[in-house]
Amino acid sequence: MKTNTPTTSQGAAAVGATVRVGLDPAALQQGIVDHLRYSIGQLPALATPAHYYRALALAVRDRLQDRWIRTTETYFEQERKLACYLSAEFLLGPHLANNLLNLGLEEAARGALAALGQDLDTIIDCEPEPGLGNGGLGRLAACYLDSLATLAYPAVGYGIRYEFGIFAQQIRDGWQIERTDKWLHAGNPWEIAKPDICYEVNWGGHTETYADEAGLQRVRWVPFRVVKGLAYDTPIQGFGVDTCNTLRLWSAEAVESFDFQAFNTGDYFEAVEAKLRSETVTKVLYPNDEPAIGKRLRLAQQYFFVSCSLQDMLRILDLAGVPVERFAERYAVQLNDTHPSIGVAELMRLLIDERHLDWDQAWAITVAAFGYTNHTLLPEALETWSLPLFRECLPRHLEIIFEINRRFLDQVRARFPGDEARVARMSLIGEVGDKQVRMAHLASVGSHAINGVAALHTDLLENSVLADFHELWPERFSNKTNGVTPRRFLALANPGLRALLDRTLGTDWLVDLTALRRLEAHIEDPAFRSEWRAIKHANKRRLADYIATQTGVELDPNWLFDIQVKRIHEYKRQHLNLLHILTLYRRLKADPGLGIPPRAFIFGGKAAPGYFLAKRIIKLINAVAGTINADPEVNERLKVAFVPNFNVRNAELIYPAADLSEQISTAGKEASGTGNMKFMLNGALTIGTLDGANVEIREQVGDENFFLFGLTADEVARLQRQGYRSADWLDSHAELRAVLDMIGSGHFASGDSEVFRPLVENLTDSDPFLVLADYAAYVACQERVASAWSDPERWTRMAILNTARCGRFSSDRAIREYADEIWGLQPVAVSAHIA
Ligand SMILES: *Cc1c(COP(=O)(O)O)cnc(C)c1O
């Protein structure tokens, strides 16, 4: 290999240029070799795949660099509105393969590495996953970044550079063990630190009033602590365009001049401790998916990243010479759930205290700039902060929130005279029990647009959680059904299907997912169906191999792959799935000749480390797997596997291998779901309740191609109003009782009758998510699944229809709706002038 070609000084400039930007295999190979030598300092003979990964990543980043700079420049020059997507989580998944796809560099990279004796797939697997999110909400933010860039919308993602992302899950003796996620330990070749882009963020202390030079009364915040936020930028390259947007993540650092005051008084160690305390702000992602937890550090994280982001927007306005009065013409700021909603009060503070605007002007700008996306209906997940804690941490913001509230409640009283119950319900300050600041109310009052994430969810929002706000401002509400990116979750995740689609339809489906409709013309072609099945079979083989290496469980790709992967939560009802498995298990034990098609039940998902019942559910899945997989009386019909550490990387193996997608949440509890869309995209059929986006999936695919069961959201609400008694459902179902008794008896725990008792008692005593009420309908529906599966040609037709009709669930469609209806945002063509 003559690749390390030292050149003459004359040739160096030309080679230097291709080394950085050339898109052919030879130039890329040269770039890799160059980085191996000059950026990593590795002898080629000793380079491991991990070294090649870093070298290739750096070479690919070089190829993004001109597009990235040109994009930033174009937005600045053209003075166009920018969408700022504020999210405490971005569950990005590995970058390398995605960037190769979006740049059209996959084949060049494969060739360049092959010439170096390396295999691209092995190199891709070396990338640590940037797991800066818990689940659906963070993954949505990542899909939206991909669509924004692909559709050439001017946009920035703002978030937190957690040093430790979501924990890595190991399974030991069936239990979940959490390991810290040291994703940065070998450095991160994708990010560029921008130490000159930094802002100070105050914390704690008190406020005082003073008179300014003009004699006007103003407020000054005298903080207890100041932390510095440093920008780290990651390029977000669009697919097939030159647009390369920025994800700007903030990292906390101590402000020496502030904390080191203690040093002057001789207490060096106290000063160092204070420095460490500052830097803990961005140390770790909170691993709780749904229930809000009122931790001070969490509030610090939220305020920290929001303040840095808003200060950054103001600085960019200043650089462009645009007066701050025009803030809302230049920025659309979207709140991904209430996590960044302190931004409403922070922008008011910045505009009033620092930019000296008057209240009314500042308020008009704030409301015009912000939009709020709600992600949950679970009352326990609605974020609130105890008032004393909030005052101690953010004293100035509390004053501002009181003033927003005073003016807001005057408006409510004027509209609904004498209705003090309504005033108490709508107040930004909750007075039930200890006083709290209600972040969903702050977000709603401070935003011109409020949206839910699926049609049913928006409906329920308007009629329950935010009903009073809807009555006051119906025009602020709209629905924006979630979507997923077909680039990562079809093109990258399912190369076999991608090739078939390209061959059959051409490649426009990648940027217009509704083009998949044209697949319907091929459904009646037996040769096409058989190709389809072969691809699915290969995907199942690939997943079975992965599961075998991870867990030792061997699965047969000819079996029905029945998959539930998502965070473990009672409302998502992994235990309902288990009750069905155990029903089949009992039936088979009683009648070994029972004619049921063989099924592999596959689970994956993390439980919040402090979520007692969710962790027991994982243990039960593994205990049932252990018993069933080892029992020759049933293991030729049933197998169960738990895939450890569900994350974006293994999601890309799992979704394409599914025959059946389990979307069985209690109706009215899942806001949208996006896992359901990723399964559909890859041709899985859904068994599900009428919840979240399942409703719209069923509309698209047709009733006859969707396995529907269970109570509706209305029925759930009515049952709970009437006083739901789970015992009523037990008495009428001997089989259900027998299954629960079996779990409680210790049958799956070597006779230990304690370990699963809390789970069984939860179901028999209260059953807050109506598992027992839906059990019979679920089991009956699974019998319809089994019968459909026994006709492979019919099943394949339904599978193809699912992929054909998933166009609505592209994140491109969702982003166009946000841009048109909430942000007033136009695409901006970027031309990078790259040969
Ligand atoms: C899509 C996705 C989720 C969300 O799944 P739901 O089924 O919608 O809850 C969570 N985690 C990962 C890694 C995902 O890719």
The ligand as a MOL file (V3000), in Angstrom:
LIG
                    3D

  0  0  0     0  0            999 V3000
M  V30 BEGIN CTAB
M  V30 COUNTS 15 15 0 0 0
M  V30 BEGIN ATOM
M  V30 1 C -37.6200 4.8800 19.2190 0
M  V30 2 C -36.8710 4.6290 20.4580 0
M  V30 3 C -37.5190 4.7600 21.6960 0
M  V30 4 C -38.9810 5.0960 21.8210 0
M  V30 5 O -39.7470 3.9200 21.7420 0
M  V30 6 P -41.3090 3.9040 22.1060 0
M  V30 7 O -41.7150 2.5350 21.6870 0
M  V30 8 O -41.9590 4.9600 21.2690 0
M  V30 9 O -41.4240 4.1430 23.5640 0
M  V30 10 C -36.7730 4.5340 22.8430 0
M  V30 11 N -35.4740 4.1970 22.7840 0
M  V30 12 C -34.8280 4.0510 21.6110 0
M  V30 13 C -33.3860 3.6540 21.6090 0
M  V30 14 C -35.4960 4.2750 20.4130 0
M  V30 15 O -34.8310 4.1460 19.2450 0
M  V30 END ATOM
M  V30 BEGIN BOND
M  V30 1 1 1 2
M  V30 2 1 2 3
M  V30 3 2 2 14
M  V30 4 1 3 4
M  V30 5 2 3 10
M  V30 6 1 4 5
M  V30 7 1 5 6
M  V30 8 2 6 7
M  V30 9 1 6 8
M  V30 10 1 6 9
M  V30 11 1 10 11
M  V30 12 2 11 12
M  V30 13 1 12 13
M  V30 14 1 12 14
M  V30 15 1 14 15
M  V30 END BOND
M  V30 END CTAB
M  END
